[in-house]
Amino acid sequence: MRPRLILIFGMLTLAACNEGPQQAQTNQPAIRVRGPEQDRLHQLDAFNLAIGLKRAIYANGYSCRRITDAGFVGAYKNLDVWMARCVEGRDWALFTAADGTVQVRDCRDMGSNGFPACEIRRRPKGSFTELR
């Protein structure tokens, strides 16, 4: 009985060796998940964007007395990345997700580990200090 089992296991092992790994499809489209909150941020003027980003900074346990500059940095995976410059001289990167959550990081930590650098690519219309 034992030699028969060894023979069966040997045949199964050889059969499994002929099956190579599945080739990955290289032409798969990248799927991007977006939420309405992410889209709404792109529609805000400078004053209202500053309010929204400032609230997110405070909700994450950080402080920012007043935002003097802000804008869209780019996309990182399924997250939109925004940057806010505070009057104290501190710059924050804000990662917005499709479900409306926001993660805040110090811009000094950006530009490494695969994260985009805190460089604004698109600023909103209007002023960050006056509602017009």
C-alpha positions in Angstrom: 0.0 0.0 0.0 2.8 2.4 0.9 4.7 2.1 -2.5 1.4 2.8 -4.2 0.8 6.0 -2.2 4.3 7.2 -3.0 3.8 6.5 -6.7 0.5 8.5 -6.7 2.0 11.4 -4.8 4.9 11.4 -7.2 2.7 11.5 -10.2 0.6 14.3 -8.7 3.7 16.3 -8.0 5.0 15.9 -11.6 1.6 16.9 -12.9 1.6 20.0 -10.8 5.1 21.0 -12.1 3.8 21.3 -15.6 1.3 23.9 -14.6 3.1 27.2 -14.7 1.9 30.3 -12.9 -0.9 32.2 -14.6 0.3 35.1 -16.7 -0.8 38.4 -15.4 -2.8 40.5 -17.9 -0.9 43.6 -18.6 -3.7 45.5 -20.3 -6.0 45.6 -17.4 -7.5 49.1 -16.9 -6.8 50.8 -13.6 -9.9 51.1 -11.5 -10.3 54.4 -9.7 -12.9 54.6 -7.0 -14.3 58.2 -6.5 -16.8 59.7 -4.2 -19.0 62.7 -4.4 -17.0 64.4 -1.6 -13.8 64.2 -3.7 -15.6 65.8 -6.6 -17.1 68.6 -4.5 -13.7 69.7 -3.3 -12.7 70.4 -6.9 -15.7 72.7 -7.3 -15.0 74.9 -4.3 -13.7 78.4 -4.5 -10.5 79.3 -2.5 -12.3 80.6 0.6 -14.6 77.6 1.0 -11.8 75.1 0.2 -9.8 76.7 3.0 -12.7 76.2 5.4 -13.1 72.5 4.5 -9.3 71.8 4.6 -9.0 73.6 7.9 -11.8 71.6 9.4 -10.2 68.4 8.3 -6.8 69.4 9.8 -8.5 70.1 13.2 -10.5 66.8 13.0 -7.2 64.9 12.7 -5.9 66.6 15.8 -3.7 69.2 14.3 -4.0 73.0 14.2 -4.0 75.7 11.6 -5.0 79.3 12.5 -5.6 80.4 8.9 -4.9 78.9 5.5 -2.9 81.2 3.2 -2.6 78.9 0.2 -4.1 75.6 -0.8 -4.7 73.5 -3.9 -4.8 70.1 -5.5 -1.6 68.1 -5.6 -2.7 65.0 -7.5 -3.9 61.5 -7.1 -2.3 58.8 -4.9 -3.9 55.4 -5.5 -7.6 56.0 -4.9 -7.0 59.2 -2.9 -7.0 62.8 -3.9 -4.1 64.7 -2.4 -4.6 68.4 -1.4 -2.1 70.7 0.2 -2.8 73.5 2.7 -0.3 76.2 3.9 -1.1 77.7 7.3 -0.1 81.1 8.5 2.2 79.6 11.1 4.4 78.3 8.2 3.2 74.7 8.5 2.2 72.8 5.3 -0.2 69.9 5.4 -1.0 67.2 2.9 -4.6 66.0 3.0 -5.6 62.6 1.5 -9.3 62.5 0.7 -10.9 59.1 0.2 -14.1 58.1 -1.7 -16.0 57.6 1.5 -15.3 61.2 2.7 -12.6 60.4 5.2 -9.4 62.5 5.3 -5.9 61.6 6.4 -3.6 64.5 7.2 0.2 64.3 7.1 2.9 66.9 7.5 4.3 67.9 4.1 7.8 67.4 5.4 7.0 63.6 5.3 5.9 63.8 1.7 8.0 63.2 -1.4 9.4 60.0 0.0 8.1 56.4 0.4 6.2 56.8 -2.9 4.1 59.7 -1.7 3.8 62.7 -4.0 5.6 65.9 -3.1 3.5 68.7 -1.6 3.5 70.9 -4.8 0.2 72.5 -5.7 -0.7 71.8 -9.3 -4.1 73.4 -9.4 -5.3 76.3 -7.2 -9.0 77.2 -6.8 -10.4 80.5 -8.0 -10.8 83.4 -5.6 -9.1 84.5 -2.4 -8.3 82.5 0.7 -8.9 85.5 3.0 -12.1 87.2 1.5 -15.4 85.9 0.5 -16.4 87.5 -2.8 
